[in-house]
Amino acid sequence: MGSQQFDESIRGALPRDFIWGFATAAAQVEGAWNKDGKGVSIWDTFAHTPGKVKDDSTGDDAVKSYDLYKTDVEWLRKYKVTGYRFSLSWSRIIPMGGKDDPVNEEGISYYNRLIDELLANNITPFVTLFHWDIPQALEDRYGGMLNKDAYTPDFVRYARICFERFGDRVKNWITYNEPGVYSLAGYAAGVHAPGRSSFRDRNEEGDSSTEPFIVSHTELVSHAYVADMYERDFKPTQNGKIMITLHGNWSEPWDVDDPLDQEAAERAREFEIAWFGDPLYKTGDYPESMREQLGDRLPRFTPEESKLVLGSSEFYGMNSYSAFYVRHRDGPADINDHLGNVEKLDENKKGEWRGPMSDTYWLRTTPWGWAKLLRWIWNRYGIPIYITENGTTAQGEHDWKPNGPDDVLEDPFRVDFYKSYLTEVAKASGEGVVIKSYFGWTFTDNWEWAAGFSDRFGATWIDFEAEDKTRLYYERKKLTLSEYFAWMGWIFALGWFITTTLSMLILVHHPPAGPDLLIPSVDYQKTVCVAEYFFDTGIYWPKLSILAFYWYLIPELFQSLRATLYIITTYLISCMTTSILLNTLIARPISDNWSVENQLNSAWNSLPNFLTQWCLNFSTDLILFCFPFFILKHLTLRTEQKLGLVGVFSLGAITMSVSLARFIISNAADYQLDYPSGNALCMAEMATAVVVVCLPGLKKLIMRSRTPTNTTSQGFSSKQSSSSHSSNMTGSKSRTASQAYAEWGVMDDEIELATQPQQSHLPGELQDVGNYCSILKDKQDNRIRVIT
């Protein structure tokens, strides 16, 4: 997809308030498993049991986000996210978990600090109450979620504590993350905590035919009671939203022409998605297909529960990664079947594979299925969708190691994954599907449950072997338009300043003859013109800088009064200041009438002339520079092509400048050179360019060079945005989201002119996934970002 052309029809398809961010889970990233009063969770117990985790690792330290949260939030900001979804550790807040057990104030304090840090960086927190880590004490007391009546009050009290302590700042709540995965992996397959199933070679206790449905029923009912409590007791004052996040991958008929496979695919979608979706959004009860197969093994809602459950989630939280081909099975379903009596396959009847492989056995890139799933959910439930997890792993990624401080992990596989899925999001949104967010899984590599550290899903590469879990943020050198002109503007402006200063010194020490001391003789005019206009071509570099600013400004002139006043005020101040300085340097040594008052009056009287010349120059600039750059911005070109066009425009400007210089020099005798006024105008433009573009660009470059990299808190980012269950990469070395977008067009606020894998202080490819989201958004609320 990297070579694919960008589909202009989806530009601006996403809503202006679309949230782009990452999702994480406490047990996977925090670490500090027994620090500051935290209690033991079922995942602490499970991981400490030999043989339960693939690489025999634990989440004791995970990736130490508990200690490094400030660094992580800083990099979230640099990744340009607008939202961050994280979960609370129940056992960190209430170590023993129960409704009568004490609250751990140190745990409360940690999450307060994290929330405040996010808000200080303009990142909206999305908080998940339960992401699979129930306190072990509740499991020991009454069997956890197998006991709905005992569990529900404990969960409701835990939620109340969270709403009371964090709800003044948190406005987006998620009760459960993937309740179906929790029940199936933990109680049907027994490969996740608490490790229960009918398979005695794997688990000592459990019943795969009943327990998953009992646990899921408990999750739905307890969610409904929490949502009801929030609506009654907290929403009127806190004005937040509450929802649940459901998993679900698309099921496609193995044989699209076979009615039995068509029915099987729909049944598979109901067993996986409508299992929770129908009670929450449609009927208040489970799908009939599930009741038909499972009978009394599927619990029944009481009338009160059904009423509470239906409509208890304000939005649809969607976790999805892939798609499968589904073929019907003949005969009755197995007692432990949870799929709907179907086969899930990687290949269809025609021999077509569902998509490229990742580094996770079940995950393949399937944007075609993603597109169908979005529409199926919308058509079935008609409720706005928050995409709360999506991403991929990459082949070979687990074995990659950096060869040095400048090494980076390129990741075209993940880049193409995100672009292809986001494209389908934009297309669906353009067709009327209401989609509110996209959260990639996940921000950093993490401890991936029973897979341990063997699966890498993160946007940021983690050195799992390092004691401090060193983060290696991918940072790709990006020479952007503003930085390009910042460097060139300063270099050429310096040369121009030196030459002009020498010319003025000639005038000062060798006063020209003539009735008006401010109009030098023809010989001196030629001397000055030759020296000045030889370097005057350099003016066009800082001039291009200000044109770059105009380029940002023009679309916003009628939307941003602040920006308009800023440019006009800066220009007028520059005009007056440079006029006074030049008159001081030239007129004072050779004029008996020089005074501060005269210079101020002269500068004030010159303003109409300045404004007239500025209007003429600006009109010319629009034609010669802004229009070509406007075309450049909307062309889909590769980096080298964009760089070439910039070079052509620059050479054109220099050629015009040289031609003008030659004309002036050859006609010096007939040309009345108003030296101070003319140069004041040029210097005013240059000064304005320096103030509004060159200085911010230079500040960026200085900050880059001063900020250390490749440390626990900083380095070079390895991936772009990833997913909660997968990832894939093909052998080069980059791993974020910026490179992908660079191939498709101009970034949201900068033209990317050149890229090299090099240490810098921009977040690499990930920034481009963020910017890719950005170009899909409605731009009516865009604001100038140069003014900082």
C-alpha positions in Angstrom: 0.0 0.0 0.0 3.0 2.3 0.4 3.0 2.8 -3.4 -0.7 3.3 -3.6 -2.1 6.7 -4.5 -4.0 8.5 -1.9 -7.8 8.5 -2.4 -8.7 12.2 -2.3 -12.4 11.3 -1.9 -11.8 10.4 1.8 -10.0 13.6 2.7 -12.0 15.3 5.4 -14.3 12.3 5.9 -13.8 12.0 9.6 -15.4 14.3 12.1 -13.5 17.3 13.5 -13.7 15.9 17.0 -12.3 12.5 16.0 -10.0 11.1 18.7 -6.6 9.5 17.7 -4.6 7.8 20.3 -3.3 4.6 22.0 -4.7 2.0 24.3 -2.9 0.2 27.2 -3.8 -2.1 30.1 -2.5 -1.7 33.7 -1.3 -5.3 34.0 0.6 -5.1 30.8 2.5 -1.8 31.3 2.5 -0.6 34.9 4.7 -3.1 36.7 5.2 -2.3 40.4 3.0 -5.4 41.1 3.5 -5.2 44.9 4.6 -1.5 45.3 2.9 1.3 47.2 0.2 -0.9 48.7 -1.0 -2.7 45.6 -2.7 -6.0 46.2 -2.3 -9.3 44.2 -4.4 -9.7 41.1 -5.4 -13.0 39.4 -2.8 -12.2 36.7 0.0 -11.9 39.3 -1.0 -15.3 40.6 -1.3 -16.8 37.1 2.0 -15.5 35.9 3.8 -16.7 39.0 2.6 -20.2 38.2 5.3 -22.1 36.2 4.3 -23.0 32.7 1.4 -20.6 32.3 3.3 -17.9 30.3 5.0 -18.7 27.1 8.5 -17.3 28.0 8.0 -17.8 31.8 8.0 -14.1 32.3 5.8 -12.1 34.6 4.2 -8.7 34.7 6.0 -7.8 37.9 7.9 -5.0 36.1 6.0 -5.1 32.8 7.5 -2.0 31.1 7.6 0.2 34.2 5.1 2.8 33.2 4.2 3.2 36.9 7.6 4.8 37.3 7.9 6.3 33.9 4.5 7.7 33.3 5.7 11.3 32.8 8.1 10.2 30.1 5.4 8.2 28.4 2.9 11.1 28.5 5.6 13.4 27.1 6.1 11.1 24.1 2.3 10.6 23.7 2.2 14.4 23.2 5.0 14.2 20.7 3.2 11.5 18.9 0.4 14.0 18.5 -2.3 11.8 20.0 -5.5 13.5 21.3 -6.6 10.6 23.5 -5.1 7.9 25.7 -7.0 4.9 26.8 -5.6 3.1 29.9 -7.0 0.9 32.6 -7.1 1.1 36.3 -5.7 -1.7 38.4 -8.6 -2.7 40.8 -6.1 -4.3 43.2 -4.0 -1.1 43.2 -7.0 1.0 44.3 -8.7 -1.5 46.6 -6.1 -4.2 47.3 -8.6 -6.8 48.6 -11.2 -5.7 46.1 -14.4 -5.9 48.3 -17.1 -3.3 49.0 -16.0 -3.2 52.6 -12.3 -3.3 52.1 -10.1 -0.2 52.5 -9.0 2.1 49.7 -5.2 2.4 48.9 -4.6 6.1 48.8 -1.2 5.7 47.1 -2.9 3.9 44.2 -5.4 6.8 44.0 -2.6 9.3 44.0 -0.8 7.5 41.2 -3.8 7.6 38.9 -4.5 11.3 39.9 -1.0 12.1 38.8 -1.4 10.3 35.5 -4.7 11.9 34.7 -3.4 15.4 35.5 -0.3 14.8 33.4 -2.4 13.8 30.4 -4.7 16.8 30.7 -1.7 19.1 31.1 -0.5 17.8 27.7 -4.0 18.2 26.1 -4.6 14.5 25.9 -8.1 13.2 26.7 -8.1 10.2 29.1 -10.3 7.2 28.3 -10.4 5.1 31.5 -11.2 1.4 31.6 -12.3 0.1 34.9 -11.6 -3.6 34.3 -9.0 -5.0 31.9 -8.9 -8.6 33.1 -7.1 -8.2 36.4 -9.6 -8.9 39.2 -8.1 -8.9 42.7 -7.1 -12.4 43.7 -8.8 -11.9 47.1 -12.2 -11.9 45.4 -11.4 -15.0 43.4 -10.4 -16.7 46.7 -13.5 -15.5 48.6 -16.3 -16.5 46.3 -14.9 -17.6 42.9 -14.9 -14.1 41.4 -17.3 -13.6 38.5 -18.7 -17.1 38.8 -20.7 -15.6 41.7 -22.8 -12.8 40.2 -24.6 -11.9 43.4 -21.4 -11.5 45.5 -19.3 -9.9 42.7 -21.7 -7.2 41.5 -21.8 -5.1 44.7 -18.0 -5.2 44.9 -17.6 -4.0 41.3 -20.2 -1.3 41.8 -18.4 0.0 44.9 -15.1 -0.1 43.1 -16.6 1.9 40.2 -18.1 4.4 42.6 -14.7 5.1 44.2 -13.3 5.7 40.7 -16.1 8.1 39.7 -15.8 10.0 43.0 -12.0 10.3 42.8 -11.4 10.8 39.1 -14.7 11.8 37.5 -14.2 15.5 37.9 -11.5 15.1 35.1 -12.3 11.8 33.4 -15.3 12.1 31.1 -15.0 8.9 29.1 -15.5 5.6 31.0 -15.3 2.0 29.8 -16.5 -0.6 32.3 -15.1 -3.8 30.7 -12.6 -4.5 28.1 -13.5 -7.4 25.8 -15.7 -9.3 28.3 -16.0 -12.2 25.8 -12.3 -12.7 25.5 -11.9 -12.6 29.3 -14.5 -15.3 29.7 -13.4 -17.5 26.8 -9.7 -17.3 27.3 -9.9 -17.6 31.1 -12.8 -20.1 31.5 -13.2 -22.0 28.2 -9.7 -22.4 26.9 -8.1 -21.8 30.3 -5.0 -20.2 28.8 -5.6 -16.9 30.6 -6.2 -16.1 34.3 -7.8 -17.5 36.3 -7.0 -20.6 34.3 -10.2 -22.7 34.4 -11.5 -25.1 31.8 -12.6 -28.7 31.1 -9.1 -29.6 29.9 -7.5 -31.4 32.7 -4.1 -31.5 31.1 -4.1 -27.7 31.3 -6.3 -26.8 34.3 -7.3 -28.5 37.5 -10.8 -27.0 37.7 -13.4 -25.5 35.4 -16.2 -26.3 33.0 -15.8 -25.0 29.5 -19.4 -25.7 28.6 -21.0 -23.4 31.2 -18.5 -21.1 33.0 -17.7 -18.8 30.1 -21.4 -17.9 29.8 -21.9 -17.5 33.5 -18.9 -15.1 33.7 -20.1 -13.1 30.7 -23.6 -12.8 32.2 -22.0 -11.5 35.3 -20.0 -8.9 33.3 -23.1 -7.7 31.5 -25.3 -7.4 34.6 -22.6 -5.7 36.7 -21.8 -3.3 33.9 -25.5 -2.4 33.7 -25.6 -1.7 37.5 -22.5 0.5 37.3 -23.9 2.4 34.3 -27.2 2.9 36.1 -25.3 4.3 39.1 -23.3 6.6 37.0 -26.3 8.0 35.2 -28.1 8.6 38.4 -25.4 9.8 40.8 -22.6 11.2 38.6 -23.6 12.2 35.1 -25.7 15.2 36.1 -22.6 16.9 37.7 -19.7 15.3 35.8 -21.3 15.1 32.4 -19.3 12.1 31.3 -20.0 9.1 29.1 -20.0 5.4 29.9 -19.7 2.5 27.6 -18.3 -1.1 27.3 -15.7 -2.3 24.8 -16.5 -5.5 22.8 -14.2 -7.6 20.8 -15.2 -9.1 17.4 -13.6 -10.0 14.0 -15.4 -10.2 10.7 -16.6 -13.6 9.6 -16.8 -14.1 5.8 -18.5 -17.1 4.2 -16.0 -19.7 3.0 -18.2 -20.2 -0.1 -20.0 -17.0 -0.8 -22.6 -18.9 -2.9 -23.4 -21.5 -0.3 -26.5 -20.5 1.8 -25.2 -22.8 4.6 -21.9 -20.9 4.8 -23.7 -17.6 4.6 -25.8 -18.7 7.6 -22.7 -20.0 9.4 -20.9 -16.7 9.0 -23.9 -14.7 10.4 -24.1 -17.2 13.2 -20.4 -16.8 14.0 -20.8 -13.0 14.1 -23.7 -13.4 16.5 -21.8 -15.8 18.8 -18.8 -13.4 18.9 -20.3 -9.9 18.7 -24.1 -10.1 19.2 -23.5 -12.2 22.3 -23.0 -8.9 24.1 -24.2 -6.4 21.4 -27.8 -7.6 21.3 -28.5 -7.4 25.1 -26.8 -4.0 25.2 -28.1 -2.3 22.1 -30.9 -4.3 20.5 -33.2 -6.6 22.5 -32.0 -6.8 26.1 -31.4 -10.6 25.5 -29.0 -13.0 23.8 -29.4 -13.8 20.1 -31.8 -16.6 19.3 -29.0 -18.5 17.5 -27.1 -18.8 20.8 -30.2 -19.8 22.8 -31.0 -22.5 20.2 -27.5 -24.1 20.4 -26.7 -23.6 24.1 -30.1 -24.0 25.7 -30.1 -23.6 29.4 -26.3 -23.4 29.5 -26.9 -19.7 28.5 -28.1 -17.8 31.6 -31.3 -15.8 31.4 -31.8 -12.2 32.4 -34.4 -11.3 34.9 -36.8 -8.6 33.7 -35.0 -6.0 35.9 -31.6 -7.1 34.5 -32.8 -7.0 30.9 -34.2 -3.5 31.4 -31.0 -2.3 33.0 -28.7 -3.9 30.4 -30.5 -2.6 27.3 -29.2 0.9 26.5 -26.7 0.9 29.3 -23.8 1.6 27.0 -24.0 5.0 25.3 -21.6 4.1 22.5 -20.2 1.0 20.9 -16.6 0.3 22.0 -15.1 -1.8 19.2 -11.9 -3.9 19.5 -11.1 -5.7 16.2 -8.0 -6.8 14.4 -8.7 -9.3 11.6 -11.2 -11.4 9.7 -11.8 -15.1 9.0 -13.4 -17.3 6.5 -16.2 -19.4 8.0 -17.5 -22.8 6.9 -20.5 -24.5 8.3 -20.2 -27.8 10.2 -22.6 -30.7 9.7 -24.1 -32.4 12.7 -24.6 -31.1 16.3 -22.3 -28.7 18.0 -19.7 -30.0 20.4 -20.5 -29.4 24.1 -17.5 -27.0 24.4 -18.2 -25.1 21.2 -18.3 -21.3 21.6 -18.1 -20.3 17.9 -21.6 -21.3 16.6 -20.8 -24.7 15.2 -18.5 -23.4 12.5 -15.0 -23.7 11.2 -12.8 -20.6 11.0 -10.2 -20.8 8.2 -7.4 -18.7 6.7 -8.3 -19.7 3.1 -11.6 -19.6 1.2 -13.0 -22.0 -1.3 -11.2 -20.2 -4.2 -7.8 -20.6 -2.4 -7.6 -16.9 -1.5 -5.8 -16.2 1.8 -7.5 -13.7 4.1 -4.5 -11.5 4.3 -0.7 -11.1 4.9 0.6 -12.8 8.0 1.8 -11.0 11.1 3.9 -12.4 13.9 0.8 -13.6 15.8 -0.7 -16.8 14.6 -4.3 -15.6 14.4 -3.7 -12.1 13.1 -3.6 -11.2 9.4 -4.1 -7.8 7.7 -7.7 -7.8 6.5 -9.0 -4.3 5.8 -11.7 -5.8 3.5 -13.2 -7.5 6.6 -12.8 -4.4 8.7 -14.8 -2.4 6.3 -17.7 -4.9 6.3 -17.6 -5.2 10.1 -18.0 -1.4 10.6 -21.1 -1.4 8.4 -22.5 -4.5 10.0 -22.3 -3.1 13.5 -23.7 0.2 12.4 -26.6 -1.4 10.5 -27.4 -3.8 13.3 -27.2 -1.3 16.3 -27.2 2.2 14.8 -25.0 3.6 17.6 -21.9 5.7 17.3 -18.7 3.6 17.3 -15.5 4.2 19.3 -12.7 2.1 17.9 -10.9 1.3 21.1 -8.2 -1.2 19.9 -6.7 -2.1 16.5 -3.2 -2.9 15.3 -0.8 -5.6 14.3 2.5 -7.3 15.1 5.3 -7.8 12.5 7.3 -10.9 11.5 10.9 -10.8 12.6 10.3 -8.0 15.0 10.8 -10.0 18.2 14.4 -10.9 17.2 15.4 -7.4 16.0 18.0 -5.6 18.1 19.4 -2.1 17.5 23.0 -2.2 16.2 23.8 1.3 17.6 22.3 4.6 18.8 21.4 5.6 15.2 19.7 2.3 14.3 16.0 2.3 13.7 13.4 -0.3 13.0 11.5 0.4 9.8 8.1 -1.0 9.6 6.4 -0.8 6.2 4.1 -3.7 7.2 2.6 -1.9 10.2 2.5 1.4 8.3 0.4 -0.2 5.5 -1.7 -2.0 8.1 -2.8 1.2 9.7 -3.2 3.2 6.5 -5.4 0.5 5.0 -7.6 0.2 8.1 -7.8 3.9 8.6 -8.8 4.3 4.9 -11.7 2.0 5.5 -12.7 4.0 8.6 -12.8 7.1 6.5 -14.8 5.5 3.8 -17.3 4.1 6.2 -17.5 7.5 7.9 -18.1 9.1 4.5 -21.0 6.8 4.0 -22.7 7.8 7.2 -21.3 5.4 9.8 -20.6 7.5 12.9 -17.1 6.7 14.1 -15.7 8.8 17.0 -12.2 7.5 17.6 -9.3 5.2 16.7 -7.0 3.8 19.4 -4.0 1.8 18.3 -2.8 -1.1 20.4 -0.5 -0.2 21.8 1.8 2.7 22.9 4.8 0.7 23.8 5.7 -2.9 23.5 4.3 -4.6 26.6 3.8 -7.8 28.6 1.3 -9.5 26.3 -0.5 -11.7 28.8 0.2 -15.5 28.3 2.5 -14.6 25.4 4.7 -12.8 27.8 7.3 -10.6 26.0 7.2 -12.7 22.8 4.7 -10.5 21.0 5.5 -6.9 20.2 2.4 -4.7 19.7 3.9 -1.3 20.6 4.4 1.9 18.8 7.6 2.2 20.8 10.3 -0.5 20.9 11.2 -1.7 24.4 14.4 -3.4 25.4 12.8 -6.1 27.5 16.2 -7.4 28.7 17.2 -4.0 30.1 16.5 -3.6 33.8 15.0 -0.2 33.2 13.0 -1.3 30.2 14.7 1.2 28.0 12.4 2.9 25.5 13.7 3.4 22.0 11.6 6.0 20.3 11.9 6.0 16.6 13.1 9.4 15.5 13.5 10.0 11.8 15.3 13.1 10.6 12.7 15.2 8.8 13.7 18.3 7.0 10.5 20.2 6.9 9.6 23.3 5.0 9.9 25.6 7.9 13.2 24.1 9.0 14.5 24.2 5.5 13.8 27.9 5.3 15.0 28.4 8.8 18.4 27.1 7.9 18.6 28.7 4.4 17.0 31.9 5.6 19.6 32.4 8.3 22.6 31.5 6.1 21.6 33.7 3.2 20.4 36.5 5.4 23.8 36.5 7.2 25.5 36.9 3.8 23.1 39.6 2.7 23.6 41.5 6.0 27.4 41.4 5.8 27.4 42.6 2.2 24.9 45.4 2.9 26.8 46.5 5.9 30.0 46.7 3.9 28.1 48.8 1.3 26.8 51.2 3.9 30.3 51.5 5.4 31.5 52.6 1.9 28.9 55.3 1.9 29.8 56.4 5.4 33.5 56.7 4.8 33.3 57.9 1.3 30.3 60.3 1.3 28.9 60.7 -2.2 28.7 64.0 -3.9 25.3 65.5 -4.8 22.7 67.8 -3.6 20.9 65.0 -1.6 23.3 63.1 0.6 20.9 60.2 0.7 21.0 59.7 -3.0 24.6 58.6 -3.9 26.3 59.2 -7.1 26.0 56.8 -10.1 29.4 55.3 -9.4 28.5 54.6 -5.8 25.1 53.3 -6.8 26.8 50.8 -9.1 29.2 49.9 -6.4 26.4 49.3 -3.9 24.2 47.5 -6.5 26.9 45.1 -7.6 27.7 44.1 -4.0 24.2 44.2 -2.7 22.3 42.5 -5.5 24.9 39.9 -5.9 23.8 38.7 -2.5 20.3 40.1 -2.7 19.3 36.8 -4.2 19.7 35.5 -0.7 16.8 37.7 0.4 14.5 35.2 -1.4 15.3 32.5 1.1 14.0 34.4 4.1 11.4 35.8 1.7 10.3 32.3 1.0 10.1 31.7 4.7 7.6 34.4 5.1 5.8 33.1 2.1 5.6 29.8 3.8 3.9 31.6 6.6 1.5 33.3 4.2 0.8 29.9 2.8 -0.4 28.8 6.2 -2.2 32.1 6.8 -4.2 32.7 3.7 -6.8 29.9 4.3 -7.3 31.2 7.8 -7.5 35.0 7.2 -11.2 35.1 7.8 -11.1 32.5 10.6 -8.2 33.5 12.7 -8.2 37.2 13.6 -5.3 36.6 15.9 -3.1 35.3 13.1 -4.1 38.2 10.8 -3.3 40.9 13.5 -0.1 39.0 14.3 1.3 39.2 10.8 0.3 42.8 10.2 1.6 44.0 13.5 4.9 42.2 13.1 5.3 43.7 9.6 4.6 47.2 10.6 6.9 47.1 13.6 9.6 45.6 11.4 9.2 48.3 8.8 9.5 51.1 11.3 12.4 49.5 13.2 14.5 48.7 10.1 13.8 52.2 8.7 15.0 53.9 11.8 18.1 51.6 12.0 19.1 52.2 8.4 18.6 55.9 8.6 20.6 55.9 11.8 23.5 54.0 10.2 23.6 56.0 7.0 22.0 59.4 7.6 23.4 60.3 11.0 27.1 60.3 10.0 26.5 62.4 6.9 23.6 64.7 7.8 23.5 67.6 10.2 19.8 67.4 10.5 19.7 63.9 12.1 17.6 63.5 15.3 15.6 60.9 17.0 12.4 62.9 16.5 13.2 63.4 12.7 13.8 59.7 12.3 10.5 58.8 14.0 8.6 61.3 11.9 10.4 59.9 8.8 9.5 56.4 9.7 5.9 57.3 10.3 5.6 59.2 7.1 7.1 56.3 5.2 4.4 53.9 6.3 2.1 54.6 3.4 5.0 53.9 1.0 5.8 50.8 2.9 2.3 49.5 2.8 2.0 50.3 -0.9 5.2 48.4 -1.7 4.2 45.6 0.6 0.8 45.2 -1.2 2.6 45.1 -4.6 5.2 42.6 -3.3 2.5 40.5 -1.7 0.5 40.3 -4.9 3.6 39.3 -6.8 4.4 36.7 -4.1 1.0 35.2 -4.4 1.5 34.5 -8.1 5.2 33.5 -8.0 5.4 31.6 -4.8 2.2 30.9 -2.9 0.3 29.5 -5.9 3.1 27.0 -6.7 3.3 26.0 -3.1 -0.4 25.6 -3.0 -0.2 23.2 -5.9 2.7 21.4 -4.3 0.6 20.9 -1.1 -2.2 19.2 -2.9 0.0 17.0 -5.2 0.6 13.4 -4.2 4.4 13.3 -4.7 7.3 11.4 -3.3 9.8 13.2 -1.1 12.4 13.6 -3.8 9.8 15.0 -6.2 8.7 17.6 -3.7 12.3 18.5 -3.0 12.9 18.9 -6.7 9.9 21.3 -7.1 11.0 23.4 -4.2 14.4 23.6 -5.9 12.8 24.7 -9.1 10.7 27.4 -7.4 13.8 28.6 -5.6 16.0 28.7 -8.7 13.2 30.6 -10.4 13.2 33.2 -7.7 17.0 33.6 -7.8 16.9 33.9 -11.6 14.3 36.7 -11.4 16.3 38.4 -8.7 19.5 38.3 -10.7 17.7 39.6 -13.8 16.3 42.5 -11.8 19.8 43.2 -10.4 21.3 43.3 -13.9 18.6 45.6 -15.1 19.1 48.0 -12.2 22.8 48.0 -12.5 22.7 48.7 -16.3 20.3 51.5 -15.8 21.7 52.9 -12.6 22.0 56.4 -14.1 18.3 56.6 -14.7 17.2 54.7 -11.6 16.6 56.8 -8.4 17.6 54.4 -5.7 15.8 55.3 -2.5 18.4 53.3 -0.6 17.2 53.5 3.0 13.5 53.2 2.2 14.0 50.3 -0.3 16.3 48.4 2.0 14.0 49.0 5.0 11.3 47.3 3.0 13.5 44.3 2.2 14.8 44.1 5.8 11.3 44.4 7.2 10.2 41.4 5.1 13.2 39.5 6.2 12.7 40.4 9.9 9.1 39.4 9.7 10.1 36.1 8.1 12.7 35.5 10.9 10.2 36.3 13.6 7.3 34.2 12.3 9.1 31.3 10.7 12.8 31.2 11.0 12.9 31.6 14.8 10.3 28.9 15.5 12.0 26.6 13.0 15.4 27.3 14.5 14.0 26.7 18.0 12.8 23.3 16.8 16.3 22.4 15.5 18.0 23.6 18.7 15.6 21.7 20.9 16.2 18.6 18.8 20.0 18.9 19.1 19.8 19.5 22.9 17.4 16.7 23.8 19.2 13.4 24.6 18.0 10.3 22.9 18.3 6.5 23.5 17.7 6.6 27.2 15.1 5.2 29.5 12.9 8.2 28.6 14.0 9.1 25.2 15.5 7.5 22.1 14.3 6.6 18.7 10.9 5.2 18.3 10.6 1.9 16.7 7.0 1.5 15.6 4.1 3.4 14.7 0.7 2.7 16.2 0.0 -0.9 16.8 -2.7 -3.1 18.0 -3.8 -5.0 21.0 -3.2 -8.4 19.6 -0.8 -8.2 16.6 2.0 -6.8 14.5 4.1 -7.5 11.4 7.1 -6.1 9.8 9.2 -6.8 6.8 12.9 -6.3 7.1 13.9 -2.7 7.0 14.2 -0.5 10.0 11.4 1.8 10.9 8.5 1.4 13.3 6.1 4.3 13.6 3.6 6.0 11.4 5.3 8.9 9.8 7.0 7.4 6.8 3.8 6.0 5.5 2.1 9.3 5.3 5.2 11.0 3.8 4.8 8.8 0.8 1.2 10.0 0.3 1.4 13.7 0.4 2.1 16.8 2.4 1.8 16.7 6.2 -0.9 18.6 8.0 1.2 21.5 8.9 4.5 21.0 7.2 5.9 19.8 3.8 8.4 17.1 4.4 11.3 17.7 2.1 13.8 14.9 3.0 14.0 12.0 5.3 16.9 10.0 6.7 17.1 7.5 9.4 18.8 9.7 11.9 18.6 11.0 15.4 16.2 13.9 15.6 13.4 14.9 17.9 10.3 14.1 15.9 8.4 10.9 16.4 9.0 9.3 13.0 6.4 7.3 11.3 4.0 7.3 14.1 3.6 11.0 13.6 2.5 10.2 10.0 -0.2 7.8 11.2 -1.4 10.6 13.4 -1.1 13.0 10.5 -2.8 10.5 8.2 -5.7 10.5 10.7 -5.5 14.3 10.6 -5.9 14.6 6.8 -8.9 12.4 7.0 -10.5 14.8 9.4 -12.7 17.8 8.6 -10.4 20.8 8.5 -12.9 23.5 9.3 -11.5 23.9 12.7 -7.9 24.0 11.6 -5.7 26.6 13.2 -2.3 28.0 12.4 0.4 26.0 14.2 3.4 28.2 13.3 2.5 30.7 16.0 3.8 29.1 19.1 
